[in-house]
């Protein structure tokens, strides 16, 4: 019973920080009018009639496209691959929600399902559960190359493999929070974010760093989750330079000293930013409830590629395969660009009919709306 209560408490607390879709779905004041706003085309009828789609992550597939992951009708994990204008959907029996997958080659990839770790060796077509030492439960994973990887646990421990996941060694981090995100730029320099919600609903966030592959971890910050020093959604391009989003006001922040200090590069507009993606140290994108931002000078200046108006659909995550081809996702929508973000269009809905029992679920959805 205590374990069940703890799990429910974690879910309640994580709702405001772990899932971008559960944040900031309200408008508090009139939006500032902007010029030349680029918006996706109107959603087709088939999309509006579907219920239960919950996209959460988009990440490169190492083959010129992306993987878009989440869940379908809360029944099974959903993975959608979009590459060269061809889209296919894969559902994973036994997996409820697919986390952000990480592919180290076009064929080898990793992902988690709430507390379990999975690996694919065939480009995402099939997935097999991987056991961690002592039956540890994990919720985040990152591989710097085929051999070296790290998985983050619920109690602050990180598990490290140097043999492509055959064996795992526990690494103590100095925090007892849930490890939410891990990011490495090579096999030695990495960062992790952690979060915990106590019984009194007090929330704490931590940022930790390693320079020796995780043999030792340094706590860079451990603060209230709503503190200006709490940083989430990390992306680094070197051992020193990286970007993040503060969980205080959802500003874009920048570091040049490996995460020890952060400066605001782009303040929130109306409701703030939720996700970042950089393809090098100069060019990157940010998305949030206000639209899509782009920088070509390392974040010194940011400009809107898309700006939302009241009642429009939002996107929560973004990824690029190269400087031209990018994707942005909302809870049940996918848009893509082939010109670096100048224009965005929704991908065709045909892939949804690849999901088992799609027609039955579609009819049930339409019937429930009458």
Secondary structure, DSSP 8 states (H G I E B T S, - for coil): -HHHHHHHHHHHHHTTTT-GGGS-----S-----SS--------HHHHT---EEEEEEEE-SSSSEEEEEEETTTEEEEEEEETTEEEEEEETT-S-----EESSSS-EEEEETTEEEEESSTTS--EEE--GGG--EEEEEESSSS-EEEEETTS-EEEESSTTSS-EEE--S--SEEEEEEESSSS-EEEEEEEE-TT--EEEEEEEESSTTSS-EEEEEEETTSTT-EEEEEESSSS-EEEEETTT--EEEESSTTSS-EEEE--SSS-EEEEEESSSS-EEEEETTEEEEESSTTSS-EEEEE--TT-----EEEESSSS-EEEE-SS-EEEESSTTSS-EE--GGGGGGSTTHHHHHHHHHHHT-
